[in-house]
Amino acid sequence: MTADFQSKDFQSKTGARVELLPLARFTTLGVGGEAEVWFVSNHEQLAEAMAQPYRILGGGSNLVIADAGVPERVIRLSGPLAERDLTPDPELSGGDGIVTGWVGGGVPLPGLVRALQKLGYSNLEGTVGIPAQVGGAVWMNAGTRYGEMFDGLHTLEIATPDGLKVVTPDDLRWGYRDSGIPRNHIVTRVRLKLQRTAPEDVLARMTLADTARKGQPKMKTPGCAFKNPGGVGAGRLIDEAGLKGTRVGNALIAPEHANFIVNLGGATAADVHALLDLIRERVGVPLELEYELWPGEADRSATPVAASQWAAEPE
Ligand SMILES: Cc1cc2nc3c(=O)[nH]c(=O)nc-3n(C[C@H](O)[C@H](O)[C@H](O)COP(=O)(O)OP(=O)(O)OC[C@H]3O[C@@H](n4cnc5c(N)ncnc54)[C@H](O)[C@@H]3O)c2cc1C
């Protein structure tokens, strides 16, 4: 199949679907301009997509993307790379311990957590309510005080500039909200390490983790805006600065929780940036952003890799 560069949409040499799309539709905030989106469903397509400057987009739940979009191609994992096989691997599972088949990096995390609960498999229930994809959640070891992604990982398949690598958590320097995986590496698939538990017990733990979210706004948002500086709640500082309920354009500092900026409908990235700047100006202490800006304050676009370096499928 050859690329048709006459139209906006085309199929790449390896058959990846490529479309010029507004990125707003892929983010939980609902803002972001256009970019060339590559929907890749196998390793060969991924290698082709990674041969030019790229960004990898997961659930878009930690991103504020500029109104002008981004110049790099944006990779989305789809097809088999967004499917899950939760069948216990007989060779790796034993007793109450289970190791699943492959779960694609593009799989939505909330649906996965619900499915694991129904099957009576625990270890990932602490991540309930995180609207990420598996790959994005693994990349930053997303979690709550009730548990994090690395509680349930057995094996990770990662696309790197040096080829596809299959590693275990012990091979990585992971820690709090950090997998130790470099930025331009893509988590393509993982195998989960789980524990057989009564479904009602898993549900009880999910309910506990969910209860902690009660005060969070239900509107479109990329989650918490700032990290808590030195043990003080960023939300409290923003509230004390009198900014709760402040609106710029169609973006609002949520009345429910001041560390959340929400989209009232039709907000732009410029509206959100104006609120972030205002908060930083009014709150007396330096605040570090929780979410990522695309293109960033420090532009973090990936370096190109040679497709030939790792076009072969593993195993
Ligand atoms: C309502 C709400 C609640 C939230 N609650 C929590 C919470 O309790 N705990 C928590 O930790 N986070 C929370 N978040 C933040 C967010 O969900 C996490 O940061 C999550 O890890 C982002 O994953 P994503 O797939 O959405 O990634 P994206 O937002 O799409 O991308 C974020 C970063 O991950 C990279 N990335 C995406 N996919 C991959 C991949 N396959 N391989 C390598 N890198 C990748 C991107 O390039 C980017 O750098 C919340 C967000 C929202 C909107």
PDBQT file of the ligand as one rigid body, heavy atoms in Angstrom, charges set to zero:
ROOT
HETATM    1  C1  LIG A 401      -9.780  12.853  36.426  1.00  0.00    +0.000 C 
HETATM    2  C2  LIG A 401      -8.328  12.455  36.504  1.00  0.00    +0.000 A 
HETATM    3  C3  LIG A 401      -7.866  11.754  37.615  1.00  0.00    +0.000 A 
HETATM    4  C4  LIG A 401      -6.522  11.359  37.689  1.00  0.00    +0.000 A 
HETATM    5  N1  LIG A 401      -6.106  10.662  38.793  1.00  0.00    +0.000 NA
HETATM    6  C5  LIG A 401      -4.832  10.231  38.849  1.00  0.00    +0.000 A 
HETATM    7  C6  LIG A 401      -4.383   9.457  39.956  1.00  0.00    +0.000 A 
HETATM    8  O1  LIG A 401      -5.131   9.177  40.892  1.00  0.00    +0.000 OA
HETATM    9  N2  LIG A 401      -3.093   9.036  39.967  1.00  0.00    +0.000 N 
HETATM   10  C7  LIG A 401      -2.234   9.315  38.951  1.00  0.00    +0.000 A 
HETATM   11  O2  LIG A 401      -1.073   8.864  39.002  1.00  0.00    +0.000 OA
HETATM   12  N3  LIG A 401      -2.622  10.044  37.878  1.00  0.00    +0.000 NA
HETATM   13  C8  LIG A 401      -3.898  10.511  37.813  1.00  0.00    +0.000 A 
HETATM   14  N4  LIG A 401      -4.300  11.260  36.731  1.00  0.00    +0.000 N 
HETATM   15  C9  LIG A 401      -3.324  11.661  35.712  1.00  0.00    +0.000 C 
HETATM   16  C10 LIG A 401      -3.194  10.682  34.509  1.00  0.00    +0.000 C 
HETATM   17  O3  LIG A 401      -4.288   9.836  34.395  1.00  0.00    +0.000 OA
HETATM   18  C11 LIG A 401      -1.891   9.879  34.616  1.00  0.00    +0.000 C 
HETATM   19  O4  LIG A 401      -0.793  10.760  34.548  1.00  0.00    +0.000 OA
HETATM   20  C12 LIG A 401      -1.725   8.808  33.509  1.00  0.00    +0.000 C 
HETATM   21  O5  LIG A 401      -0.564   8.067  33.759  1.00  0.00    +0.000 OA
HETATM   22  C13 LIG A 401      -1.642   9.399  32.099  1.00  0.00    +0.000 C 
HETATM   23  O6  LIG A 401      -1.761   8.332  31.194  1.00  0.00    +0.000 OA
HETATM   24  P1  LIG A 401      -2.323   8.554  29.710  1.00  0.00    +0.000 P 
HETATM   25  O7  LIG A 401      -2.403   7.228  29.052  1.00  0.00    +0.000 OA
HETATM   26  O8  LIG A 401      -3.568   9.344  29.742  1.00  0.00    +0.000 OA
HETATM   27  O9  LIG A 401      -1.118   9.374  29.093  1.00  0.00    +0.000 OA
HETATM   28  P2  LIG A 401      -1.162  10.721  28.221  1.00  0.00    +0.000 P 
HETATM   29  O10 LIG A 401      -1.828  11.798  29.024  1.00  0.00    +0.000 OA
HETATM   30  O11 LIG A 401      -1.689  10.447  26.875  1.00  0.00    +0.000 OA
HETATM   31  O12 LIG A 401       0.385  11.028  28.123  1.00  0.00    +0.000 OA
HETATM   32  C14 LIG A 401       1.119  11.365  29.286  1.00  0.00    +0.000 C 
HETATM   33  C15 LIG A 401       2.588  11.003  29.043  1.00  0.00    +0.000 C 
HETATM   34  O13 LIG A 401       2.687   9.580  28.899  1.00  0.00    +0.000 OA
HETATM   35  C16 LIG A 401       3.336   9.282  27.664  1.00  0.00    +0.000 C 
HETATM   36  N5  LIG A 401       2.761   8.033  27.154  1.00  0.00    +0.000 N 
HETATM   37  C17 LIG A 401       1.477   7.793  26.815  1.00  0.00    +0.000 A 
HETATM   38  N6  LIG A 401       1.340   6.516  26.376  1.00  0.00    +0.000 NA
HETATM   39  C18 LIG A 401       2.578   5.956  26.430  1.00  0.00    +0.000 A 
HETATM   40  C19 LIG A 401       3.101   4.672  26.096  1.00  0.00    +0.000 A 
HETATM   41  N7  LIG A 401       2.331   3.699  25.576  1.00  0.00    +0.000 N 
HETATM   42  N8  LIG A 401       4.431   4.462  26.274  1.00  0.00    +0.000 NA
HETATM   43  C20 LIG A 401       5.250   5.424  26.772  1.00  0.00    +0.000 A 
HETATM   44  N9  LIG A 401       4.808   6.663  27.100  1.00  0.00    +0.000 NA
HETATM   45  C21 LIG A 401       3.474   6.918  26.929  1.00  0.00    +0.000 A 
HETATM   46  C22 LIG A 401       3.018  10.466  26.765  1.00  0.00    +0.000 C 
HETATM   47  O14 LIG A 401       3.929  10.578  25.690  1.00  0.00    +0.000 OA
HETATM   48  C23 LIG A 401       3.139  11.598  27.745  1.00  0.00    +0.000 C 
HETATM   49  O15 LIG A 401       4.491  11.918  27.937  1.00  0.00    +0.000 OA
HETATM   50  C24 LIG A 401      -5.635  11.675  36.636  1.00  0.00    +0.000 A 
HETATM   51  C25 LIG A 401      -6.111  12.370  35.510  1.00  0.00    +0.000 A 
HETATM   52  C26 LIG A 401      -7.442  12.755  35.446  1.00  0.00    +0.000 A 
HETATM   53  C27 LIG A 401      -7.923  13.494  34.223  1.00  0.00    +0.000 C 
ENDROOT
TORSDOF 0
